[in-house]
Amino acid sequence: MLVEILTPAQMAQADQLTIDSGVLGYQLMQSAGQAVANAAVDLLERRTGSGASGMVCILCGPGNNGGDGFVAAQLLEEEGWSVILGCSVGIDDLTGDALLAAEDWGDEIFSLSPRLWQDADLVIDALFGAGLSRPISGELADLIDELNLSGLPVLSVDLPSGVDGTSGLAGGACVKADQTVTFFRKKPAHLLYPGKAFCGDIFCVDIGIEEQVLDDTGHIAVENQPVLWIDSWPEALKPIADIDPLRLADHKFHRGHCLVLCGDATHSGAARLAARSALRAGAGLVTLAPPCDAASLVAAHVTAVMVEPVQDVASLGTVLAKRTYDVLVAGPALGKTQDRRALVYDALERDVALLLDADALSCLVDGIESGEADLSLLRESPAARSERLVLTPHEGEFARLFPDLSHRVREEKRLSKLDCAITAAQRSGAVLVLKGADTVIATPDGRAVVHSDGVPYLATAGSGDVLVGIIAGLMAQGVSALDACCAGVWLHSRAGRSFGPGLIAEDLPELLPSLYMDVAGYLSGGFHASDWTGGDD
């Protein structure tokens, strides 16, 4: 099923809509508290191998997150646990459902102190949930630092205290949880770094909110998974038993042709990686286009990939006129000289699907900084107008192309990477893949997909060039830009994780065939990507 991601504001709206429908707010809190109590028992059992009760310390804040902690305290005590509870405010300062929960707890409430967990087997962090938008400082920050140093297992309610639920940023002290239990839907901070790193294992539980509320709340993004793009999975990558019988007679020209612009003789490796990856991703034909003086060297290093020299804009036009190309890739080690920049500009004028990466993005930035170009060159290109323009920047390239949305600015202004990626996609008219441990794929119409599966083994030279090739190979077969980007990021991540330590970029294309068999398992699912309208409805 589709897994939507809600901002804290959208989650608050979902809560309110549920209450407006006749469900008591305290009933939702009791369900949340029950989920917290269950998670606490499970966490300690996994840690100790025993289901026996123990001592739990619960740290409560002033809002509904603290109320969830009060409910969990009562339930755990009823199950035979010893519970010691501390709160950041006095009971007289509590209001609403949190006050009801504190009154139902009815036992002693202590001031917050590290002494509270001195004899505890587990600590439950119910201080602040996803709605916190300011850094924690002062005595409470000192308390959190002491907790993180205690070595005790920590279960956070909704989100580790100190993490901004919308952006995932952590400007002050933050609880380092072993496990986080959240409700109804994940928030951006469960998927965006550094927030995700503080969460530990994340469990999202049902507390009685109906799915229909999403029709009113909308969602900021969805998680990347095969159900998003399985409907457009290319026939050539399916098991033969699943291929449409009418497609069994397909030949290579049915599977599309990629053209990959290539750098000079000493910088052709990146383009060759992209080209091989495009072939492995199912493209029927792939052609490399190096400068004339590098053509022989490049041809000596490829077999199934063809070579067509491209020296300048005129020769690019000649090559494009000679055959029909479905996708043009520009960027991997292309070079950043004036003639390379002219090639990028020319490519943007062509009526062909276009993927820009690496040096092509730098060429655009150089043109913008010199005043000879602006983002309208992207936005008004035939590729953008036909929804076939893809940009794949890492954070450094993104910062140069969109300086007011850079990682540094996001930290200073506490902006969300999701919001900034969507804004950049709208400005450029491109499907934008902002790469990282928490890759965000955003479209000009406001949709966004998050792939949060940090794989450190992918931090190796050439890894990004392989990703570009996979996306291009899928697009060559008629897969939409958004679906190709989502599927490409998923495959790339899975390949890195399956290989593990010692991975180099050359390994990645060879891992793809086994992953296609994994994808085959999703082909019989009932969800259709066309059911997803996406965005903040």
C-alpha positions in Angstrom: 0.0 0.0 0.0 0.9 3.6 -0.4 2.8 5.0 2.6 2.1 8.7 3.0 4.3 11.0 5.1 2.5 13.7 7.1 3.9 17.0 8.5 3.2 17.6 12.2 0.6 20.1 11.1 -1.2 17.6 8.9 -1.0 15.0 11.7 -2.6 17.5 14.1 -5.4 18.0 11.5 -5.9 14.2 11.2 -6.3 14.1 15.0 -8.8 16.9 15.0 -10.8 15.5 12.1 -11.0 12.2 14.0 -12.2 14.0 17.1 -14.7 16.0 15.1 -16.1 12.7 13.8 -17.0 11.7 17.3 -13.9 10.0 18.7 -12.8 11.5 22.0 -9.4 12.9 22.1 -8.7 11.0 25.3 -9.6 7.8 23.5 -6.9 8.5 20.9 -4.4 9.2 23.8 -5.3 6.0 25.5 -4.7 4.0 22.2 -1.4 5.8 21.8 -0.4 5.0 25.4 -1.3 1.4 24.9 0.9 1.3 21.8 3.8 2.8 23.9 3.3 0.3 26.7 3.3 -2.6 24.2 6.4 -1.2 22.5 8.2 -0.9 25.9 7.5 -4.5 26.8 8.7 -5.7 23.3 11.8 -3.6 23.4 12.9 -4.8 26.8 12.1 -8.4 25.9 14.3 -8.2 22.8 17.1 -6.7 24.9 16.9 -9.2 27.7 15.4 -12.2 26.1 12.8 -12.3 28.9 9.2 -11.1 29.0 9.4 -10.5 32.8 8.4 -7.1 34.1 11.0 -4.6 35.2 11.6 -1.0 36.2 10.7 1.7 33.7 11.3 5.4 34.0 9.0 7.6 32.0 9.9 11.3 31.3 6.8 13.4 30.4 6.5 16.8 28.8 3.7 19.3 29.1 1.6 18.3 26.0 -0.2 15.4 24.5 3.2 13.5 24.1 3.5 13.6 27.9 -0.1 12.5 28.1 0.7 9.4 26.1 3.5 8.8 28.7 1.0 9.0 31.6 -1.3 6.5 30.0 1.6 4.1 29.3 2.7 4.5 32.9 -0.7 3.4 34.2 -0.9 0.4 31.8 2.6 -0.8 32.6 2.0 -0.6 36.3 -1.2 -2.7 35.9 1.0 -5.3 34.1 3.3 -5.5 37.0 6.0 -3.1 36.1 7.6 -0.8 38.6 7.1 2.7 37.2 8.8 6.0 38.2 7.5 9.1 36.4 8.9 12.5 36.0 7.4 15.6 34.3 8.8 18.8 33.1 5.9 20.8 34.6 3.6 20.4 37.6 0.2 18.8 37.3 -1.4 22.3 37.7 0.3 23.3 34.5 -1.2 20.5 32.4 -4.3 21.0 30.4 -6.8 19.0 28.3 -6.3 15.3 27.7 -2.8 15.4 29.2 -4.3 16.6 32.5 -6.9 13.8 32.4 -4.1 11.2 31.8 -2.1 12.6 34.7 -5.1 12.5 37.0 -5.8 8.9 36.0 -2.2 8.0 36.7 -2.9 9.2 40.3 0.5 8.3 41.6 3.5 10.4 42.5 5.0 12.7 39.8 8.6 13.7 40.3 10.6 16.6 38.9 12.9 15.6 36.1 16.3 14.4 37.2 18.9 11.8 36.1 18.2 10.1 39.5 14.9 8.9 38.2 16.4 6.3 35.9 19.1 5.2 38.3 17.5 1.7 38.9 15.5 1.6 35.6 15.7 -1.1 33.0 14.2 1.1 30.3 13.5 4.8 29.8 10.5 6.1 27.9 11.0 9.6 26.4 7.6 11.3 26.3 8.9 14.8 26.6 8.2 16.3 23.2 6.7 14.8 20.0 7.0 15.8 16.4 5.6 19.3 17.0 8.7 20.7 18.6 10.2 23.3 16.4 12.8 24.9 18.6 16.2 23.5 19.9 16.2 22.2 23.5 18.7 24.0 25.7 19.4 24.7 29.4 18.7 22.2 32.2 16.5 20.0 29.9 19.4 19.7 27.4 21.7 18.6 30.3 19.1 16.0 31.3 19.0 14.6 27.7 22.8 14.5 27.5 22.9 12.5 30.8 20.2 10.2 29.4 22.2 9.6 26.2 25.3 8.7 28.4 23.4 6.3 30.6 23.6 3.3 28.3 20.0 2.5 29.1 17.6 1.4 26.3 15.3 4.4 25.3 11.9 4.3 23.7 10.7 7.6 22.3 7.1 8.5 21.8 6.3 9.9 18.4 9.8 11.3 17.8 13.0 11.6 19.9 12.7 14.8 21.9 14.8 17.6 20.4 14.2 16.6 16.7 12.2 19.0 14.6 9.3 16.9 13.2 9.0 18.9 10.0 12.7 19.2 8.9 14.4 16.4 10.8 17.0 18.9 12.0 18.5 18.7 15.5 19.8 22.1 16.6 20.2 21.4 20.3 20.2 18.4 22.6 18.3 15.3 21.2 17.4 12.0 22.7 19.2 9.1 21.1 16.4 6.4 21.0 16.8 2.7 20.5 13.2 2.6 19.2 10.5 5.1 18.3 6.8 4.4 18.2 4.7 6.9 16.2 1.1 6.9 15.2 -1.0 6.7 12.0 1.7 7.9 9.7 5.4 8.8 9.8 6.6 12.4 9.8 9.4 13.8 7.7 11.8 13.6 10.6 11.4 9.8 10.7 13.0 9.7 7.3 15.2 12.8 6.9 18.6 13.0 8.5 19.8 13.7 11.1 16.4 13.1 12.6 16.2 9.5 11.4 19.5 8.7 13.0 18.1 9.6 16.5 15.0 7.4 16.0 16.4 3.9 16.2 13.9 1.3 15.0 10.7 3.0 14.0 7.2 1.5 14.4 4.1 3.2 13.1 0.9 2.0 14.8 -2.8 2.4 14.3 -4.6 4.3 17.0 -8.0 4.5 15.4 -7.6 7.3 12.9 -9.5 6.4 9.6 -7.6 6.5 6.3 -10.2 8.8 4.9 -8.9 11.8 6.8 -6.0 11.8 4.3 -8.5 13.1 1.7 -8.6 16.3 3.8 -5.2 16.5 5.3 -3.2 15.6 2.2 0.4 14.6 2.6 3.8 16.1 2.1 5.4 13.0 0.4 5.4 9.3 0.2 8.0 6.6 0.9 9.7 5.1 -2.0 8.8 1.5 -2.6 7.9 -0.7 -5.6 4.2 -0.2 -5.3 4.8 3.3 -6.6 6.3 2.3 -9.9 5.5 -1.4 -10.4 2.7 -0.6 -12.9 5.2 0.9 -15.3 7.9 -1.8 -14.8 9.5 -2.5 -18.3 8.5 -5.8 -20.0 12.1 -6.5 -20.7 12.9 -6.8 -17.0 10.1 -9.1 -16.1 10.3 -12.9 -15.7 9.4 -14.4 -19.1 6.2 -15.9 -17.6 5.0 -12.4 -16.7 5.7 -10.8 -20.1 2.8 -9.8 -22.2 2.7 -12.4 -25.0 2.4 -9.6 -27.5 5.7 -8.3 -26.3 7.7 -11.5 -26.7 8.7 -10.5 -30.2 10.2 -7.2 -29.1 13.6 -6.4 -30.5 16.3 -3.9 -29.2 14.7 -0.9 -31.0 11.5 -1.4 -28.9 13.6 -1.0 -25.8 14.9 2.5 -26.5 18.3 4.1 -27.3 20.4 6.1 -24.9 23.0 8.6 -25.9 25.6 9.4 -23.2 27.9 12.4 -23.8 31.4 11.5 -22.7 34.5 13.4 -21.4 38.0 13.4 -22.9 40.4 10.5 -23.0 41.4 10.8 -19.4 37.8 11.3 -18.1 35.7 8.7 -19.9 35.2 6.3 -17.0 32.1 8.0 -15.5 30.3 8.0 -18.8 31.2 4.4 -19.4 29.7 3.5 -16.1 26.5 5.3 -16.9 26.3 3.6 -20.3 26.8 0.1 -19.0 24.2 0.8 -16.3 21.7 1.9 -18.9 22.2 -1.4 -20.7 21.8 -3.4 -17.5 18.6 -1.4 -16.9 17.1 -2.7 -20.1 17.8 -0.1 -22.7 18.0 -1.8 -26.1 20.9 0.3 -27.4 23.4 2.7 -25.8 25.8 5.0 -27.5 28.7 6.9 -26.0 29.7 10.2 -27.5 33.3 11.2 -26.7 35.3 13.9 -28.3 37.0 12.8 -31.6 40.4 12.4 -30.1 39.1 10.1 -27.4 36.9 7.9 -29.5 39.4 5.1 -30.1 40.3 4.8 -26.5 36.7 4.8 -25.4 35.8 2.2 -28.1 38.6 -0.1 -26.7 36.9 -0.2 -23.3 33.4 -1.1 -24.3 31.8 -3.9 -26.2 28.0 -3.8 -26.4 28.0 0.0 -26.1 28.4 1.9 -29.4 30.6 4.9 -29.9 29.8 8.1 -31.9 32.3 11.0 -31.7 30.8 14.3 -30.7 33.2 17.2 -30.8 30.9 20.2 -30.7 27.3 21.4 -31.1 27.3 20.8 -34.9 28.5 17.2 -34.5 26.0 16.6 -31.8 23.3 17.6 -34.2 24.7 15.3 -36.8 24.6 12.3 -34.4 21.1 13.1 -33.2 19.9 13.3 -36.8 21.5 10.0 -37.7 19.4 7.9 -35.4 16.4 8.2 -33.0 17.5 8.6 -29.4 15.0 8.3 -26.6 17.2 9.7 -23.8 20.3 11.9 -23.7 22.6 11.8 -20.7 24.9 14.7 -20.1 27.2 15.2 -17.1 29.3 12.3 -15.9 32.9 13.6 -16.2 31.7 15.7 -19.2 34.1 18.6 -18.5 33.3 22.2 -17.7 34.9 24.1 -20.6 33.1 26.6 -22.7 32.5 24.0 -25.5 31.1 21.5 -23.0 28.8 24.2 -21.7 27.6 24.9 -25.3 26.8 21.2 -25.6 24.6 21.3 -22.5 22.8 24.4 -23.7 22.2 22.7 -27.1 21.0 19.5 -25.4 18.4 21.6 -23.6 17.0 22.8 -26.9 16.5 19.2 -28.2 13.2 17.4 -28.1 14.5 14.4 -26.2 14.3 13.1 -22.7 17.3 14.6 -20.8 19.2 13.7 -17.7 21.7 16.3 -16.3 24.2 15.3 -13.7 27.6 16.3 -12.3 29.5 18.5 -14.8 26.4 19.4 -16.8 25.0 20.9 -13.6 28.2 22.7 -13.0 28.1 24.1 -16.6 24.6 25.4 -15.9 25.8 27.1 -12.7 28.8 28.6 -14.5 26.4 30.0 -17.1 24.1 31.4 -14.5 26.9 33.0 -12.6 28.3 34.6 -15.7 24.9 35.9 -16.6 24.6 34.1 -19.9 21.8 31.7 -18.6 19.2 31.3 -16.0 16.8 28.6 -14.7 14.4 29.4 -17.5 16.8 27.5 -19.8 15.8 24.4 -17.9 12.1 25.3 -17.2 11.4 26.2 -20.9 13.3 23.3 -22.5 11.3 20.8 -24.6 12.3 18.1 -22.1 10.8 20.0 -19.2 7.7 20.9 -21.1 7.1 17.2 -21.9 8.0 16.1 -18.3 11.1 14.3 -19.4 13.8 16.5 -17.7 15.7 15.0 -14.8 18.4 16.6 -12.5 20.4 14.5 -10.1 22.5 16.7 -7.9 24.2 15.8 -4.7 24.1 18.4 -1.9 27.1 20.4 -3.2 25.7 20.7 -6.7 22.3 21.5 -5.3 23.8 24.3 -3.2 25.4 25.9 -6.2 22.3 25.6 -8.4 19.9 26.7 -5.7 22.0 28.6 -3.1 19.0 29.9 -1.1 17.9 26.3 -0.6 21.3 24.8 0.3 22.0 22.5 3.2 23.6 25.4 5.1 20.6 27.7 4.6 18.3 24.9 5.6 20.1 24.5 8.9 20.3 28.2 9.6 16.6 28.8 8.8 15.4 25.3 10.0 13.9 24.6 6.6 12.8 21.1 5.4 14.8 19.3 2.8 11.5 18.1 1.4 10.1 21.6 1.0 13.4 22.8 -0.6 13.5 20.0 -3.1 9.9 20.6 -4.2 10.7 24.3 -4.6 13.8 23.5 -6.7 11.8 21.1 -8.9 9.2 23.8 -9.4 11.8 26.4 -10.3 13.6 24.2 -12.8 10.6 22.3 -14.3 12.6 19.1 -13.7 12.1 15.9 -11.8 14.8 16.5 -9.2 16.7 13.7 -7.4 18.4 15.3 -4.4 20.8 12.5 -3.5 21.9 11.5 0.0 21.2 9.0 2.7 17.7 10.4 2.6 17.3 10.9 -1.2 14.3 13.2 -2.1 12.7 12.9 -5.5 10.5 15.9 -6.3 8.4 17.0 -9.2 7.3 20.4 -10.5 3.7 19.7 -9.6 4.5 19.3 -5.9 4.8 15.6 -5.5 7.7 14.2 -3.5 9.1 10.7 -2.7 11.6 10.0 0.1 14.0 7.1 -0.1 15.6 6.9 3.4 17.8 3.9 3.4 21.3 5.2 4.0 23.8 2.8 2.5 27.4 4.0 3.3 28.9 1.5 0.8 27.6 3.7 -2.0 29.9 6.5 -1.0 32.4 5.6 -3.7 33.6 7.2 -6.9 31.2 6.5 -9.8 28.2 5.4 -7.8 26.2 8.4 -8.9 27.1 7.8 -12.5 25.6 4.3 -12.2 22.4 5.8 -10.8 22.1 8.1 -13.8 22.5 5.2 -16.1 19.9 3.1 -14.4 17.4 6.0 -14.6 18.2 6.6 -18.3 17.9 3.0 -19.2 14.4 2.8 -17.6 13.3 6.0 -19.3 14.5 4.7 -22.7 11.9 2.0 -22.3 9.1 4.4 -21.8 9.0 4.7 -18.0 8.0 8.2 -16.9 10.7 10.4 -15.4 9.3 10.2 -11.9 8.8 6.4 -11.9 12.3 5.9 -13.4 13.9 8.1 -10.8 12.1 6.3 -7.9 12.8 2.8 -9.3 16.4 3.8 -10.1 17.0 5.1 -6.6 15.4 1.9 -5.1 17.5 -0.4 -7.3 20.7 1.6 -6.6 20.2 1.5 -2.9 19.3 -2.2 -2.8 22.4 -3.1 -4.9 24.7 -1.2 -2.5 23.1 -2.9 0.5 23.2 -6.4 -1.0 26.9 -6.1 -1.9 28.1 -4.6 1.4 31.7 -3.5 2.3 34.2 -3.4 -0.5 31.8 -2.2 -3.1 33.1 -0.2 -6.0 30.9 1.4 -8.7 31.8 -1.3 -11.3 30.0 -3.8 -9.1 26.7 -2.1 -9.2 25.5 -2.8 -12.7 26.2 -6.5 -12.3 24.0 -6.7 -9.3 20.9 -5.5 -11.1 19.7 -8.8 -12.7 19.2 -10.4 -9.3 17.3 -7.4 -8.1 14.9 -7.6 -11.0 13.9 -11.0 -9.6 13.1 -9.3 -6.3 10.9 -6.8 -8.1 9.0 -9.6 -9.8 7.6 -10.5 -6.4 5.7 -7.1 -6.4 4.2 -7.7 -9.9 1.1 -9.4 -8.5 0.2 -6.7 -6.0 -3.1 -5.0 -6.1 -2.0 -1.4 -5.7 -1.8 0.8 -8.8 0.5 3.8 -9.0 -2.3 5.6 -10.9 -4.2 5.6 -7.6 -1.6 8.1 -6.2 -2.4 11.8 -6.9 0.2 12.9 -4.4 1.1 16.3 -3.0 -0.5 18.4 -0.4 -4.1 18.1 -1.4 
